[in-house]
Amino acid sequence: MFEIAEYIGIVAFAVSGFFVAVRNKLDLLGILVATFLTALGGGIIRDIAVDKVPYTFSHDYPAIIVLIVLILLILFKFHKKASIENKLIFIVSDSIGLVSFSITGALIAIEHNFNLTGILALSFVTAVGGGIVRDVIINEVPFIFKTGFYGTVSLLVGLLVYGLDFYNFLSYFTLGIIFIFGVFLRVIAYYKKWRVMVL
Protein backbone atom coordinates (compact mmCIF):
# COMPACT_ATOMS: atom_id res chain seq x y z
CA MET A 1 0.00 0.00 0.00
CA PHE A 2 2.84 2.34 0.88
CA GLU A 3 4.73 1.89 -2.41
CA ILE A 4 1.61 2.36 -4.55
CA ALA A 5 0.70 5.62 -2.79
CA GLU A 6 4.35 6.73 -2.83
CA TYR A 7 4.78 6.30 -6.59
CA ILE A 8 1.44 7.93 -7.39
CA GLY A 9 2.46 10.88 -5.22
CA ILE A 10 5.88 11.15 -6.87
CA VAL A 11 4.41 11.27 -10.38
CA ALA A 12 1.71 13.77 -9.42
CA PHE A 13 4.02 16.12 -7.51
CA ALA A 14 6.68 15.93 -10.24
CA VAL A 15 4.05 17.30 -12.64
CA SER A 16 2.92 20.08 -10.30
CA GLY A 17 6.53 20.98 -9.40
CA PHE A 18 7.38 21.26 -13.09
CA PHE A 19 4.49 23.66 -13.70
CA VAL A 20 5.47 25.85 -10.75
CA ALA A 21 9.06 26.03 -12.03
CA VAL A 22 7.91 26.92 -15.56
CA ARG A 23 5.59 29.63 -14.24
CA ASN A 24 8.56 31.17 -12.43
CA LYS A 25 10.60 31.07 -15.67
CA LEU A 26 13.41 28.96 -14.20
CA ASP A 27 16.14 27.56 -16.43
CA LEU A 28 16.59 23.81 -16.98
CA LEU A 29 18.60 23.34 -13.77
CA GLY A 30 16.01 25.30 -11.80
CA ILE A 31 13.19 23.20 -13.27
CA LEU A 32 15.10 20.02 -12.39
CA VAL A 33 15.68 21.12 -8.79
CA ALA A 34 12.10 22.36 -8.29
CA THR A 35 10.64 19.16 -9.76
CA PHE A 36 12.81 16.88 -7.62
CA LEU A 37 12.17 18.90 -4.45
CA THR A 38 8.41 18.86 -4.94
CA ALA A 39 8.28 15.15 -5.78
CA LEU A 40 10.77 13.83 -3.24
CA GLY A 41 11.29 16.48 -0.56
CA GLY A 42 8.32 15.58 1.64
CA GLY A 43 9.21 11.89 1.62
CA ILE A 44 12.81 12.64 2.60
CA ILE A 45 11.67 14.81 5.53
CA ARG A 46 9.21 12.07 6.57
CA ASP A 47 11.85 9.35 6.62
CA ILE A 48 14.38 11.49 8.49
CA ALA A 49 11.67 12.21 11.09
CA VAL A 50 11.32 8.46 11.81
CA ASP A 51 15.11 7.96 11.80
CA LYS A 52 15.35 5.81 8.68
CA VAL A 53 17.29 6.08 5.43
CA PRO A 54 15.07 8.08 3.04
CA TYR A 55 13.22 5.83 0.62
CA THR A 56 14.54 7.95 -2.25
CA PHE A 57 18.14 7.21 -1.20
CA SER A 58 17.69 3.44 -0.95
CA HIS A 59 15.55 2.86 -4.07
CA ASP A 60 16.28 4.00 -7.62
CA TYR A 61 12.67 4.12 -8.81
CA PRO A 62 11.72 7.52 -7.30
CA ALA A 63 14.48 9.44 -9.13
CA ILE A 64 13.88 7.48 -12.35
CA ILE A 65 10.16 8.25 -12.20
CA VAL A 66 10.81 11.98 -11.74
CA LEU A 67 13.25 12.04 -14.67
CA ILE A 68 10.80 10.20 -16.94
CA VAL A 69 7.97 12.60 -16.02
CA LEU A 70 10.25 15.60 -16.57
CA ILE A 71 11.41 14.36 -19.99
CA LEU A 72 7.85 13.61 -21.12
CA LEU A 73 6.61 17.04 -20.05
CA ILE A 74 9.43 18.73 -21.96
CA LEU A 75 8.98 16.51 -25.06
CA PHE A 76 5.27 17.35 -25.16
CA LYS A 77 6.18 21.03 -24.71
CA PHE A 78 4.11 21.64 -21.58
CA HIS A 79 6.66 24.32 -20.68
CA LYS A 80 5.39 26.33 -23.66
CA LYS A 81 1.79 26.44 -22.49
CA ALA A 82 0.53 29.63 -20.84
CA SER A 83 -1.15 29.75 -17.44
CA ILE A 84 -0.98 25.98 -17.06
CA GLU A 85 -1.03 26.36 -13.27
CA ASN A 86 -4.71 27.32 -13.37
CA LYS A 87 -5.67 24.42 -15.62
CA LEU A 88 -7.36 21.24 -14.45
CA ILE A 89 -4.25 19.11 -15.11
CA PHE A 90 -2.26 21.08 -12.52
CA ILE A 91 -5.03 21.14 -9.92
CA VAL A 92 -5.71 17.41 -10.24
CA SER A 93 -2.04 16.37 -10.27
CA ASP A 94 -1.30 18.53 -7.25
CA SER A 95 -4.36 17.15 -5.43
CA ILE A 96 -3.34 13.56 -6.21
CA GLY A 97 0.16 14.24 -4.89
CA LEU A 98 -1.22 15.87 -1.75
CA VAL A 99 -3.53 12.97 -0.89
CA SER A 100 -1.05 10.21 -1.87
CA PHE A 101 1.72 11.62 0.28
CA SER A 102 -0.69 12.28 3.14
CA ILE A 103 -1.50 8.57 3.05
CA THR A 104 2.15 7.47 2.92
CA GLY A 105 3.01 9.75 5.83
CA ALA A 106 0.18 8.32 7.90
CA LEU A 107 1.14 4.73 7.02
CA ILE A 108 4.77 5.26 8.04
CA ALA A 109 3.64 6.89 11.30
CA ILE A 110 1.36 3.92 12.04
CA GLU A 111 4.19 1.51 11.23
CA HIS A 112 6.32 3.28 13.85
CA ASN A 113 3.51 3.22 16.43
CA PHE A 114 3.00 7.00 16.51
CA ASN A 115 -0.02 8.39 18.33
CA LEU A 116 -2.68 10.53 16.62
CA THR A 117 -0.59 13.69 16.91
CA GLY A 118 2.39 11.97 15.30
CA ILE A 119 0.27 10.52 12.50
CA LEU A 120 -1.25 13.91 11.66
CA ALA A 121 2.15 15.62 11.81
CA LEU A 122 3.86 13.08 9.58
CA SER A 123 0.95 13.01 7.14
CA PHE A 124 1.06 16.81 6.89
CA VAL A 125 4.84 17.12 6.57
CA THR A 126 5.05 14.40 3.92
CA ALA A 127 2.35 16.07 1.84
CA VAL A 128 3.50 19.69 2.00
CA GLY A 129 7.18 19.54 2.99
CA GLY A 130 8.60 19.35 -0.52
CA GLY A 131 6.38 22.15 -1.79
CA ILE A 132 7.36 24.44 1.09
CA VAL A 133 11.09 23.87 0.50
CA ARG A 134 10.61 24.48 -3.24
CA ASP A 135 8.72 27.73 -2.73
CA VAL A 136 11.22 29.05 -0.18
CA ILE A 137 14.09 28.35 -2.58
CA ILE A 138 12.40 30.22 -5.43
CA ASN A 139 11.57 33.07 -3.03
CA GLU A 140 7.79 32.63 -2.98
CA VAL A 141 5.27 32.53 -0.15
CA PRO A 142 4.66 28.76 0.20
CA PHE A 143 1.65 27.57 -1.80
CA ILE A 144 0.09 26.05 1.31
CA PHE A 145 -0.24 29.50 2.90
CA LYS A 146 -1.96 31.04 -0.12
CA THR A 147 -4.65 28.52 -0.96
CA GLY A 148 -7.50 27.52 1.26
CA PHE A 149 -8.20 24.02 2.48
CA TYR A 150 -4.88 22.59 1.21
CA GLY A 151 -3.24 21.56 4.46
CA THR A 152 -6.66 20.84 5.93
CA VAL A 153 -7.21 18.08 3.36
CA SER A 154 -3.90 16.51 4.36
CA LEU A 155 -4.89 16.51 8.04
CA LEU A 156 -8.32 15.05 7.24
CA VAL A 157 -6.71 12.24 5.23
CA GLY A 158 -4.30 11.51 8.08
CA LEU A 159 -7.19 11.42 10.55
CA LEU A 160 -9.19 9.04 8.35
CA VAL A 161 -6.22 6.67 7.94
CA TYR A 162 -5.76 6.72 11.71
CA GLY A 163 -9.45 5.85 12.16
CA LEU A 164 -9.22 2.96 9.69
CA ASP A 165 -6.20 1.54 11.49
CA PHE A 166 -7.79 2.01 14.93
CA TYR A 167 -10.85 -0.02 13.91
CA ASN A 168 -8.80 -2.55 11.86
CA PHE A 169 -10.35 -1.52 8.54
CA LEU A 170 -7.07 -0.60 6.82
CA SER A 171 -6.97 -2.18 3.33
CA TYR A 172 -6.40 -1.34 -0.33
CA PHE A 173 -10.13 -0.82 -0.73
CA THR A 174 -10.63 1.55 2.21
CA LEU A 175 -7.48 3.50 1.35
CA GLY A 176 -8.75 3.77 -2.22
CA ILE A 177 -11.97 5.32 -0.94
CA ILE A 178 -10.01 7.81 1.17
CA PHE A 179 -7.80 8.61 -1.83
CA ILE A 180 -10.78 9.35 -4.11
CA PHE A 181 -12.53 11.34 -1.38
CA GLY A 182 -9.42 13.41 -0.64
CA VAL A 183 -8.72 14.28 -4.29
CA PHE A 184 -12.37 15.12 -4.93
CA LEU A 185 -12.51 17.29 -1.80
CA ARG A 186 -9.35 19.20 -2.72
CA VAL A 187 -10.48 19.86 -6.31
CA ILE A 188 -13.91 21.03 -5.16
CA ALA A 189 -12.34 23.20 -2.44
CA TYR A 190 -10.06 24.82 -5.03
CA TYR A 191 -12.82 25.73 -7.46
CA LYS A 192 -15.26 26.75 -4.70
CA LYS A 193 -12.44 28.74 -3.05
CA TRP A 194 -13.13 27.21 0.36
CA ARG A 195 -11.07 28.57 3.24
CA VAL A 196 -10.78 27.80 6.91
CA MET A 197 -11.42 31.17 8.51
CA VAL A 198 -10.99 32.37 12.08
CA LEU A 199 -14.32 33.62 13.42
C-alpha positions in Angstrom: 0.0 0.0 0.0 2.8 2.3 0.9 4.7 1.9 -2.4 1.6 2.4 -4.6 0.7 5.6 -2.8 4.3 6.7 -2.8 4.8 6.3 -6.6 1.4 7.9 -7.4 2.5 10.9 -5.2 5.9 11.2 -6.9 4.4 11.3 -10.4 1.7 13.8 -9.4 4.0 16.1 -7.5 6.7 15.9 -10.2 4.0 17.3 -12.6 2.9 20.1 -10.3 6.5 21.0 -9.4 7.4 21.3 -13.1 4.5 23.7 -13.7 5.5 25.9 -10.7 9.1 26.0 -12.0 7.9 26.9 -15.6 5.6 29.6 -14.2 8.6 31.2 -12.4 10.6 31.1 -15.7 13.4 29.0 -14.2 16.1 27.6 -16.4 16.6 23.8 -17.0 18.6 23.3 -13.8 16.0 25.3 -11.8 13.2 23.2 -13.3 15.1 20.0 -12.4 15.7 21.1 -8.8 12.1 22.4 -8.3 10.6 19.2 -9.8 12.8 16.9 -7.6 12.2 18.9 -4.5 8.4 18.9 -4.9 8.3 15.2 -5.8 10.8 13.8 -3.2 11.3 16.5 -0.6 8.3 15.6 1.6 9.2 11.9 1.6 12.8 12.6 2.6 11.7 14.8 5.5 9.2 12.1 6.6 11.9 9.4 6.6 14.4 11.5 8.5 11.7 12.2 11.1 11.3 8.5 11.8 15.1 8.0 11.8 15.4 5.8 8.7 17.3 6.1 5.4 15.1 8.1 3.0 13.2 5.8 0.6 14.5 7.9 -2.2 18.1 7.2 -1.2 17.7 3.4 -0.9 15.6 2.9 -4.1 16.3 4.0 -7.6 12.7 4.1 -8.8 11.7 7.5 -7.3 14.5 9.4 -9.1 13.9 7.5 -12.4 10.2 8.2 -12.2 10.8 12.0 -11.7 13.2 12.0 -14.7 10.8 10.2 -16.9 8.0 12.6 -16.0 10.3 15.6 -16.6 11.4 14.4 -20.0 7.8 13.6 -21.1 6.6 17.0 -20.0 9.4 18.7 -22.0 9.0 16.5 -25.1 5.3 17.4 -25.2 6.2 21.0 -24.7 4.1 21.6 -21.6 6.7 24.3 -20.7 5.4 26.3 -23.7 1.8 26.4 -22.5 0.5 29.6 -20.8 -1.2 29.8 -17.4 -1.0 26.0 -17.1 -1.0 26.4 -13.3 -4.7 27.3 -13.4 -5.7 24.4 -15.6 -7.4 21.2 -14.4 -4.3 19.1 -15.1 -2.3 21.1 -12.5 -5.0 21.1 -9.9 -5.7 17.4 -10.2 -2.0 16.4 -10.3 -1.3 18.5 -7.2 -4.4 17.1 -5.4 -3.3 13.6 -6.2 0.2 14.2 -4.9 -1.2 15.9 -1.7 -3.5 13.0 -0.9 -1.1 10.2 -1.9 1.7 11.6 0.3 -0.7 12.3 3.1 -1.5 8.6 3.0 2.2 7.5 2.9 3.0 9.8 5.8 0.2 8.3 7.9 1.1 4.7 7.0 4.8 5.3 8.0 3.6 6.9 11.3 1.4 3.9 12.0 4.2 1.5 11.2 6.3 3.3 13.9 3.5 3.2 16.4 3.0 7.0 16.5 0.0 8.4 18.3 -2.7 10.5 16.6 -0.6 13.7 16.9 2.4 12.0 15.3 0.3 10.5 12.5 -1.2 13.9 11.7 2.1 15.6 11.8 3.9 13.1 9.6 0.9 13.0 7.1 1.1 16.8 6.9 4.8 17.1 6.6 5.1 14.4 3.9 2.3 16.1 1.8 3.5 19.7 2.0 7.2 19.5 3.0 8.6 19.3 -0.5 6.4 22.2 -1.8 7.4 24.4 1.1 11.1 23.9 0.5 10.6 24.5 -3.2 8.7 27.7 -2.7 11.2 29.1 -0.2 14.1 28.4 -2.6 12.4 30.2 -5.4 11.6 33.1 -3.0 7.8 32.6 -3.0 5.3 32.5 -0.2 4.7 28.8 0.2 1.7 27.6 -1.8 0.1 26.0 1.3 -0.2 29.5 2.9 -2.0 31.0 -0.1 -4.6 28.5 -1.0 -7.5 27.5 1.3 -8.2 24.0 2.5 -4.9 22.6 1.2 -3.2 21.6 4.5 -6.7 20.8 5.9 -7.2 18.1 3.4 -3.9 16.5 4.4 -4.9 16.5 8.0 -8.3 15.0 7.2 -6.7 12.2 5.2 -4.3 11.5 8.1 -7.2 11.4 10.5 -9.2 9.0 8.3 -6.2 6.7 7.9 -5.8 6.7 11.7 -9.5 5.8 12.2 -9.2 3.0 9.7 -6.2 1.5 11.5 -7.8 2.0 14.9 -10.8 0.0 13.9 -8.8 -2.5 11.9 -10.3 -1.5 8.5 -7.1 -0.6 6.8 -7.0 -2.2 3.3 -6.4 -1.3 -0.3 -10.1 -0.8 -0.7 -10.6 1.6 2.2 -7.5 3.5 1.4 -8.7 3.8 -2.2 -12.0 5.3 -0.9 -10.0 7.8 1.2 -7.8 8.6 -1.8 -10.8 9.4 -4.1 -12.5 11.3 -1.4 -9.4 13.4 -0.6 -8.7 14.3 -4.3 -12.4 15.1 -4.9 -12.5 17.3 -1.8 -9.3 19.2 -2.7 -10.5 19.9 -6.3 -13.9 21.0 -5.2 -12.3 23.2 -2.4 -10.1 24.8 -5.0 -12.8 25.7 -7.5 -15.3 26.7 -4.7 -12.4 28.7 -3.1 -13.1 27.2 0.4 -11.1 28.6 3.2 -10.8 27.8 6.9 -11.4 31.2 8.5 -11.0 32.4 12.1 -14.3 33.6 13.4 
